[in-house]
Amino acid sequence: MEQQQKIIELNEAVKNLNAEKVIEFTAKEFPGRITFASSLGEEDQVITDMLSRLAPLISVFTLDTGRLYQETYDLLAKTQKKYHNLRFQVYFPEANAVENMVQSKGINLFYESVENRKLCCGIRKVEPLKRALAGVDAWIVGLRKDQAVTRGNIQIFEWDEANHKIKVNPLADWTLDQVRMYIKEHNVDVNPLHEKGFMSIGCAPCTRAIKPGEDIRAGRWWWEAPEQKECGLHNNPKWAKNRK
């Protein structure tokens, strides 16, 4: 109940603020106790640029699953160099866990079942995320409401029950057009795969370019139903509850 009240108060405090002011407010609200999770997507690159200008003491981390596109690694290197006033950290999955999974399930286990895919995401993403969030009270992410059916009801501040942290979505109400307008105006570097039809970029075996008319998340785990397309980093209990 106390957590829910805190979320209500935080959302009330920022209801008339733009994304940049939300970031400034958040930095003051959680000094030294907040971090930013970047997957190097367009939204995350926008937030990284904002942090560099407005809140450089907020650290940035990314998860290297071991199966990312080369273009993603190149963008990470470029971003680290450009925003040298930010502290970046890269988290990797536990080697033994990956080795045991591949030995027992195969190198491309994720194509065989949703359970296998979630197992892989759990080892390569969820467990490293828990290490990345140790010691902080809140984390910033680049989620937007119109990214996916599972994200339509997100708020700027939410309670992340899985990690027992406050999650901050500064771009929750932004459209993709707004994201790309900011990128153009501020000369923000983005993954060149976006120009090839890749809207949401994750691990190489699990990401493809989308086709005309498809949902922007259609290229992620394209062999699965839309309501299953979360890797465990951003589960939305409110959405799941409403689906029942």
Residue pairs with C-beta under 8 A, 6 or more apart in sequence:
3 159
4 159
6 166
7 155
7 157
7 158
7 159
7 166
10 29
10 156
10 157
10 166
11 155
11 156
11 157
13 25
14 21
14 22
14 25
14 156
14 157
17 25
19 50
19 170
19 171
19 174
20 50
20 54
22 156
22 168
22 170
23 47
23 50
23 51
23 54
23 55
23 58
23 140
23 170
24 54
24 55
26 34
26 55
26 138
26 140
26 168
26 170
27 34
27 54
27 55
27 57
27 58
29 138
30 136
30 137
30 138
30 166
31 57
32 57
33 135
33 136
33 137
33 138
34 58
34 136
34 137
34 138
34 139
34 140
34 168
35 58
35 59
35 60
35 61
35 132
35 133
35 136
35 139
35 140
36 44
36 47
36 48
36 51
36 58
36 59
36 60
36 61
36 139
36 140
36 141
37 44
37 61
37 62
37 63
37 129
37 132
37 139
37 140
37 141
37 233
38 44
38 45
38 47
38 48
38 60
38 61
38 62
38 142
39 62
39 63
39 142
39 201
39 202
40 62
40 72
40 75
40 76
40 79
40 191
40 201
41 142
41 191
41 200
41 201
42 176
42 179
42 180
42 183
42 190
42 191
42 194
43 142
43 143
43 144
43 171
43 174
43 179
44 141
44 142
45 75
45 79
45 183
45 188
45 189
45 190
46 142
46 171
46 179
46 182
46 183
46 186
46 188
47 140
47 142
47 170
47 171
48 60
48 79
48 83
48 86
48 188
49 83
49 182
49 186
49 188
50 170
51 58
51 60
51 83
51 86
52 83
52 85
52 86
56 85
56 86
58 86
58 140
59 86
59 87
59 88
59 89
60 83
60 86
60 87
60 88
60 89
61 88
61 89
61 90
61 91
61 132
62 76
62 88
62 89
62 90
62 91
63 90
63 91
63 92
63 124
63 125
63 128
63 129
63 132
64 90
64 91
64 92
65 93
65 124
65 125
65 202
65 203
66 92
66 93
66 98
66 124
67 124
67 203
67 204
67 205
68 202
68 203
68 204
69 191
69 193
69 201
69 204
69 207
71 191
71 192
71 193
72 191
72 193
72 201
75 189
75 190
75 191
76 88
76 90
78 189
79 88
79 189
80 88
82 189
89 132
91 128
91 129
91 131
91 132
92 128
93 123
93 124
93 125
93 127
93 128
94 123
94 127
94 128
97 123
97 127
98 123
98 124
101 109
101 119
101 120
101 123
102 109
105 112
105 116
105 119
106 112
108 205
109 116
109 117
109 119
109 120
110 116
110 117
110 120
110 121
110 205
110 206
110 221
111 117
111 205
111 223
114 224
114 228
117 206
117 221
117 224
118 231
118 232
121 231
121 232
121 233
122 232
124 203
125 231
125 232
125 233
126 231
126 232
126 233
129 163
129 233
130 163
133 139
133 163
133 165
136 165
137 165
137 166
138 165
138 166
138 167
138 168
139 160
139 163
139 165
139 166
139 167
139 168
140 167
140 168
140 169
140 170
141 167
141 168
141 169
141 234
142 169
142 171
143 151
143 154
143 169
143 171
143 172
143 234
144 151
144 154
144 169
144 171
144 172
144 173
144 174
144 175
144 176
144 179
145 151
145 152
145 153
145 154
145 172
145 173
146 152
146 175
146 176
146 216
147 200
147 216
147 217
148 215
148 216
148 217
148 226
148 229
148 230
149 226
149 227
149 239
150 226
150 227
150 229
150 230
150 234
150 236
150 239
151 234
151 236
151 239
152 239
153 236
153 238
153 239
153 242
154 169
154 172
154 236
155 169
155 172
156 168
156 169
156 170
156 172
156 173
157 166
157 167
157 168
157 169
158 166
158 167
158 169
159 166
159 167
160 166
160 167
161 237
162 232
162 235
171 178
171 179
176 216
182 188
183 190
191 198
191 201
193 201
193 209
194 201
196 209
197 209
197 210
197 211
197 219
198 207
198 208
198 209
198 210
198 219
199 210
199 216
199 217
199 218
199 219
200 207
200 216
200 217
200 219
200 220
201 207
202 220
202 231
206 220
206 221
207 219
207 220
208 219
208 222
209 219
210 216
210 218
210 219
211 218
215 226
217 226
217 229
218 226
220 229
221 228
221 229
227 243
230 236
